[in-house]
Structures are given as structure tokens and as C-alpha cells.
């Protein structure tokens, strides 16, 4: 993420981004067509080197998760450390209010059966649309190709084609797999200049991943095309909903955000360690902790914790998952501690945060 003042509006450093990113439009005019909008940064050419994973443009950041965990959800952050931390703003940390944009899923104009038919046409799946509580499916024979579009906030879709399992053709080169995946995604409107590419190679297929970008960072959303023997598309996953820019979120000052994080309830929102290329926060090694108190009649309980002074804050985005699976990308500070650790912290005003009561999840087999 490009460093900048804590109060700099995100729009000031945006290259370009259409108002609705990756919005799918289904047009019925004899045949169905699909179009996703463009995002912000050009996609570089793929670089293939020996190894299990081939990364393209490894300098790109990932929009960090803004919640340390979410009950019952796969969006929990596995990198959250177990060592508690107490944050204090440095005396000179800026504390100026501002306004910034966020993003949300939108399904405006999307018709589930129409999306399924249009995707099936481009992915080579035959059959009629079957509707269920979960969404829409084409191709019910498990021996053939099937496509499922889920009725979830992202309108997630998956395709599996089992017809090439017996093929003895060799796998094609990763460069050729990238070309095939790029052409297929272009046919459904995902342009090469709106994503960042990566290639994973396995024994039976080559996966080409197109990471969705927002303002030059990976949003955490992607499309994956699995290319099997002879260049056959054997599986694919993606999403059809768009990310719509929502301007005008009021943002509290960085020092206020840090102090607010220590308040009851707000503690559940972080700060959350930033993992990946920029590193994160890790527990102190045992050798750096004070020796345990002992020898007395009443030994004291020692609780390891990190006292972190926040010395820098840059305004960006954080990923926040709703209980129903919807994604919000909201203004968030990326804060740096005096120990070099990097964290993300929600920056929006409390007027746009609702703390909703829900039962605490019980361990499996335990009655509530």
C-alpha cells in the first residue's frame, strides 16, 4: 500500500476505478451475454518458473481482513496471534477526521437463471436450469459437466467437467493455460487489465487464478480456471456480483481510532495483524518474557501481553464479512507499532457500525 498521511482521502491516490467494479450484466437478445466491469491496474505478463506456485506481480498487497474472527464463518483470520496487545497512540499521531469510500456487493440487474445460462454457454455446460433453495444448477449428471450458481451475496458460481478424467493427453504448458483462461474470462467480461494473475500447477491440471483488484490491491476475490489434459477446462470458480463504490463514509482520526479500539465491544474489531508481504505481529519468544514469580506463598499470575505504541497510520481499506456472507470493504487504517508490527483497524464512524447480539457458538455436541 502506498504510504500517505493518515487523513488522506483514498480517492487522491486512486489510478482509476469504475463506479461499479466487476458488475455482471445479463443481456437476453437471442443469445445471452455477460460483461464484468474493469478495475484499476493493468495485468502484467505471466512469468513461469519451476515450482508449485507461480506468482505474478508479487509486489501487490492484499486488502487485509478487518475482523479477527467471525463465528461460524470460513472468513476467520488464522493469523490472529494469541498474545494480547494493548495499543496506545503516539503523542504525534494525527487525529483529523476525513471522508472516504467503501465498497459493497451489488447484484443489481442480475437474474439468477440468466446468469446460469450465460455462464453455461461460455463454459460448455449443456442442460436446463434447475432452481433450488441454494441457487441454480445446469447439468445434474455427475458424470458430465455441471454448473452451480449460488443465491448468495456474491452470486458465487462453480463448474466441474468430469468428461476428461480418462484422457491420456498431456498437460499443456502453463503459458498456454494462462492464454486459455484469459480468453475464457474475457468471454464473460473479465479483462486482463482488471486482475492480477497467478498460476498453480498440479499433477492433473494447471490452475490459473485471476485475482480481482481494487485500487491496485487484491480484494480477496478471484476467478480460477482449471485446465486439464489437452487443454480441457475441467473446473472453474468465480463470482458474478459486482463491487460497488460507496462514497462518503465519515472517518475518525487515527488517534481516536486507536483509543476507541480499547473500549468494550470495539475490541472485537481489532486491531488485526496484517499478514502476508508486509508481515504482522507475532508473540514474543519465551526467552524475552519475565521469569515466573515463585517461592512465595501466593505467587502472582503473569499474563504475557504486548504494549504497542502506534507511530504511523495510513488510510486504506479493510475486508469485513457480514454474518450472511456479504463483503464490505470499509475505510481502515493500516497502523504501524513502535515494534515494527503492522495492523489494520476500522476507521469509519460508529454511526456505520452495528453491534448485533447473537448466541455465542457452542462446541460441537454441547447443548446451548
Buried (B, 14 or more C-beta within 10 A) or exposed (E): BEEBBBBBBBEEBBEEBBEBBBBBBBEEEEEBBBBBBBBBBBBEEBBBEEEEEBBBBEEBBBBBBBBBBBEEEEBBBEBBBEEEBEBBBBEEBBBEEBBBBBBBBBBEEBBBBBBBBBBBBBBBBEBEBBEEEEBBBBBEEEEBBBBBBBBBBBBBBBBBBBEBEEEEEEBBEBBEBBBBBBEBBEBBBBBBEBBBBBBBBEEEBBBBBBBBBBBBBBBBBBBBBBBBBEBBBBBBBBBBBBBBBBEEBBBBBBBBBBBBBEEEEBEEBBBBBBBEEBEBBBBEEEEEEEEEEEEEEEEEEEEEEBEBBBBBBBBBBBBBBBEEBBBBBBBBBBBBBEBEBBBBBBBBBBEBEEEEEEEEEEEEEEEE
